[in-house]
Amino acid sequence: MTPGGQPTILHADLDAFYASVEQLLDPSLRGIPIAVGGGVVLAASYEARAFGVTGGMAGRRARQLCPGLRFVGGHFHEYQRLGDQVMAVFRDFTPLVERISIDEAFLDVAGAMTLFGSPIGIATSIRRRVKDEVGLPVSIGVAGTKHLAKIASQVAKPDGLVVVPIGQEREFLHPLPVGLIWGVGPVARTRLAGAGIHTIGELAETPNSYLRHLLGQAAGDKLSSLATNVDPRRIQTTRSAHSVGAQAALGRRTVTPDLIRTTLGYLADRVGGRLRSAGLAGRTITVRVRFADLRAVTRSITVPAALSATLTLTEVATALAAAALADYPDEQVITLLAISVSQLVDQAALQLELPFELHDDERRPGTRTGAARWVVDRSVDMIRSRFGRDSIGYASVKFADVGHVPDGFRELAEHAPE
């Protein structure tokens, strides 16, 4: 039970973060529709969103919807600096802060009430300090569970505060659209709408067996619980990664071997670098392919020895993607490719293998080929750490045309806690 029957979980989410930072850095941009990006919209201000401009939209389409739209470049170091500054404000109120991205976090303020007052008062103070000290608007939801606090913060946007009192969760949740539930994406939303389920209340009244049939067992069980506000998760101040992944949105691209190889090579380069920087490697490699109708298929393989080598991950991922596409020969257009590596283990050093096998299985890191790749990758990592990511790379990756998202944005997203 929360102290005094009060909700003590906060979800704080900076409003239109990237665009708000650009307006903070350049006051002449305030009050006008802006988009961060160029060929594609990476983030849009609320002024631009009023015209229907959204993140991920093609720049040409955005300009059609909003003729006065102004595109600006991204200040990636400022995003990180200001995001960290906001998190420092949160930690002035409670050590129980779970950062889930560069611009949002959960807070448990049950132990802070003696010093700082009620949860509503704490949320009000946080919003005031972030505005005064950092210069950015932040919306906060206050509730008894993480799930409900996050929904409340979305309802509070822009620049607002919404509190869900204990005992009034049902009245708050049921009229809201199912799309506000964390994890309900376009595919799930379309399937639910096709079944006549549009609100969280309708979802809560749907039998769990039917949701399992509609969405699969795991997703059905999860949404059934969240719709009734069953969420036992606690605030986690430290989070260990269970997997490392990256994805590339491609628009609508015709499938070719070159597209698959170069895109997966690009993603493997990012994933492999993150694994090695953390001293990790993984045994299970998963590839996801999304088609034009938003259906997605995945293929996975678990290998005997944990991997982190860029070239090896590329080869394994390419083979998995080829297998997935072979099962859907009529699908000639894809919109997204993704790689993730799981079953992670520590691999700060390489254990060489004795040459008992008659052949050199290059997928194994301890073989002659695997060791050579280990050395090359770490040489690349060292050069990048000193001279920047663009200073060196595999040719097939450096010259690949993979999406339109600058590396600065990818790095901010990929280094956020998982």
Sequence and secondary structure as in RCSB ss.txt:
>XXXX:A:sequence
MTPGGQPTILHADLDAFYASVEQLLDPSLRGIPIAVGGGVVLAASYEARAFGVTGGMAGRRARQLCPGLRFVGGH
FHEYQRLGDQVMAVFRDFTPLVERISIDEAFLDVAGAMTLFGSPIGIATSIRRRVKDEVGLPVSIGVAGTKHLAK
IASQVAKPDGLVVVPIGQEREFLHPLPVGLIWGVGPVARTRLAGAGIHTIGELAETPNSYLRHLLGQAAGDKLSS
LATNVDPRRIQTTRSAHSVGAQAALGRRTVTPDLIRTTLGYLADRVGGRLRSAGLAGRTITVRVRFADLRAVTRS
ITVPAALSATLTLTEVATALAAAALADYPDEQVITLLAISVSQLVDQAALQLELPFELHDDERRPGTRTGAARWV
VDRSVDMIRSRFGRDSIGYASVKFADVGHVPDGFRELAEHAPE
>XXXX:A:secstr
  GGG   EEEEEETTHHHHHHHHH GGGTTS EEEESSBEEEE HHHHTTT  TT BHHHHHHH TT EEE   
HHHHHHHHHHHHHHHHTT S EEEEETTEEEEE GGGHHHH  HHHHHHHHHHHIIIII   EEEEEESSHHHHH
HHHHHH SS EEE  TT HHHHHTTSBGGGSTT  HHHHHHHHHTT  BHHHHHTS HHHHHHHH HHHHHHHHH
HHTT       SS   SEEEEEEEEEEEE  HHHHHHHHHHHHHHHHHHHHHTTEEEEEEEEEEEETTS EEEEE
EEEEEEE  HHHHHHHHHHHHHHHHHT TT  EEEEEEEEEEEEEE SS     S SSS  TTSTTSHHHHHHHH
HHHHHHHHHHHH GGG   HHHHT    S  HHHHHHHHTS  
